[in-house]
Amino acid sequence: MSDLLPVLRVLGALLAMFALSLLVPLAASLWAGEALWHEYALAMAVTLGVAAILWWGLREHRRELLPRHGIMLVSLVWVVTPFFAALPLLLVMQEIGRPLSFTHAYFEAVSGLTTTGSTVLSRLDELPLSVNMWRTFMQWIGGMGILILAVAILPVLGVGGSQLFKAEAAGPVKDTKLTPRMTETAKGLWGVYVVFSLACALAYWSAGMTPEDAVMHMFATVSLGGLSPHDASFGYFASPLLECIALVFMLGASCNFALYFVALRKGHWQGFWRDEEMRATIGALLGGGLLVALLLWAKGMYGPLEALRLGLFHVVSVATTTGFATTDYLAWPVFAPVFMLLLSGVATSAGSTGGGIKMVRMLILLKQARREMTRTVHPRAVQPLRLGDRVVDNRMVFSVLAFMLMYGATVIVLSMVLLLTDLDMVTAFSAVLASVHCTGPGLGLLGPTSNYAVLTDFQLWVCTLAMLLGRLEILSFMALLTPAFWRR
């Protein structure tokens, strides 16, 4: 218990920071002339009150975070923060006469913060601007990571951020020092993210979106979240130009933001183009898009240009775990939607805003498999595993293998749990896969023209757990369940 107290104190500081994010929907409510601003003010006051109790009440338990504290804090933040993110949804939806259950509100908040993009809400076009602004803004702050932002600010409060960064960052990024200080690294990554976001919003606005739509779709695009303020998703605009802009920024956001940071810091882009993971990510996305486009054309469903437009957009959208849609792709040959959902597991880079197991892990697995095949023929051969010009430490290889084992077990176990509730096999498996990958749309009952409201409360909690495990990259959460973690 004594180990938990300093963690709860820092959690209080993080909740105080998160409370300030409610100024965005509050401002949107005032801008749109809605009489809802007081609901956001109340939610902010409650969040700040809890934050103050934790921070001030535990002021005597101030200490530097250790690795185990970082894991505990990351897990707590991703479980606790959605409670406070759901609060304005509960208050406002009650106020407008469309009350939400706690299960639905928490699911919506987890979906936003983990950038999954699933929703249980319908008639989105009729919702107040502030509600849609909050739903989409949650994706943006969750995209780069609430905790990576915190690393840049917590040192001001006397809390070190290195362990927090390592516990939150994805894959090998956690062991990469882009600057001598983790605080500067976090600031740099968020700086790139903000510049990227401004460029996206301006591009959408200049191509015909209203300022409000441009901002909300920017939130959903650069975070690779995909929650839209429209029931028709990106199809609402019916604009090839806007789809092209979205395509470019989804591709950009699927790459490691650390590459942009290093390129801008050093003033050259050679390292960016030489990065093996980036090339594999872009190659998989564009290659997959061309493959589906060719399939749609060969089946006679569309002409060549229309097939290229729809194939590329939807493969990049689903595979980058964004989830925008302009048509019901479940009506396509079954290969296409299944291929896109499976591709969403690998077609984003570590250090991007996407979900899934990340391309770097897949590359390490493939190289390890090739190394083992070579060893069967040449048992004495010395073959270091290389990723680009770096030799990959065997400890990282073992870490990837352990992750993949836990990933496979998580998908199978949670799918079986959903099957126990009499959900059909396609919907159950795709719901878990889409949630663990933080993709959003699934197959069966959960296609792009439907939403997760068709599931029961228990099924939604299973999907919520899957989203949290996917965002925590499974191992961090599973470590908490081992006796060794709690042993001093």
Stockholm file with secondary structure:
# STOCKHOLM 1.0

chainA/1-488         MSDLLPVLRVLGALLAMFALSLLVPLAASLWAGEALWHEYALAMAVTLGVAAILWWGLREHRRELLPRHGIMLVSLVWVVTPFFAALPLLLVMQEIGRPLSFTHAYFEAVSGLTTTGSTVLSRLDELPLSVNMWRTFMQWIGGMGILILAVAILPVLGVGGSQLFKAEAAGPVKDTKLTPRMTETAKGLWGVYVVFSLACALAYWSAGMTPEDAVMHMFATVSLGGLSPHDASFGYFASPLLECIALVFMLGASCNFALYFVALRKGHWQGFWRDEEMRATIGALLGGGLLVALLLWAKGMYGPLEALRLGLFHVVSVATTTGFATTDYLAWPVFAPVFMLLLSGVATSAGSTGGGIKMVRMLILLKQARREMTRTVHPRAVQPLRLGDRVVDNRMVFSVLAFMLMYGATVIVLSMVLLLTDLDMVTAFSAVLASVHCTGPGLGLLGPTSNYAVLTDFQLWVCTLAMLLGRLEILSFMALLTPAFWRR
#=GR chainA/1-488 SS CTTHHHHHHHHHHHHHHHHHTTHHHHHHHHHTTCTTHHHHHHHHHHHHHHHHHHHHHTTTCCCCCCHHHHHHHHHHHHHHHHHHHHHHHHHHHHHTTCCCCHHHHHHHHHHHHTTCCCCCCCCGGGSCHHHHHHHHHHHHHHHSCHHHHHHHHGGGGTCCCHHHHHHHSCGGGGGCCSSSSHHHHHHHHHHHHHHHHHHHHHHHHHTTCCHHHHHHHHHHHHTTCCCCSSTTGGGGTCCHHHHHHHHHHHHHHTSCHHHHHHHHHHTCCHHHHHCHHHHHHHHHHHHHHHHHHHHHHHTTSSCHHHHHHHHHHHHHHHHTTCCCCSSCGGGSCTHHHHHHHHHTTTSSCTTSSCCSSCHHHHHHHHHHHHHHHHHHHCTTCCCCCEETTEECCHHHHHHHHHHHHHHHHHHHHHHHHHHHTTCCHHHHHHHHHHHHTTCCCCSGGGSTTSCGGGSCHHHHHHHHHHHHHHHTTTHHHHHHTSHHHHCC
#=GC SS_cons         CTTHHHHHHHHHHHHHHHHHTTHHHHHHHHHTTCTTHHHHHHHHHHHHHHHHHHHHHTTTCCCCCCHHHHHHHHHHHHHHHHHHHHHHHHHHHHHTTCCCCHHHHHHHHHHHHTTCCCCCCCCGGGSCHHHHHHHHHHHHHHHSCHHHHHHHHGGGGTCCCHHHHHHHSCGGGGGCCSSSSHHHHHHHHHHHHHHHHHHHHHHHHHTTCCHHHHHHHHHHHHTTCCCCSSTTGGGGTCCHHHHHHHHHHHHHHTSCHHHHHHHHHHTCCHHHHHCHHHHHHHHHHHHHHHHHHHHHHHTTSSCHHHHHHHHHHHHHHHHTTCCCCSSCGGGSCTHHHHHHHHHTTTSSCTTSSCCSSCHHHHHHHHHHHHHHHHHHHCTTCCCCCEETTEECCHHHHHHHHHHHHHHHHHHHHHHHHHHHTTCCHHHHHHHHHHHHTTCCCCSGGGSTTSCGGGSCHHHHHHHHHHHHHHHTTTHHHHHHTSHHHHCC
//
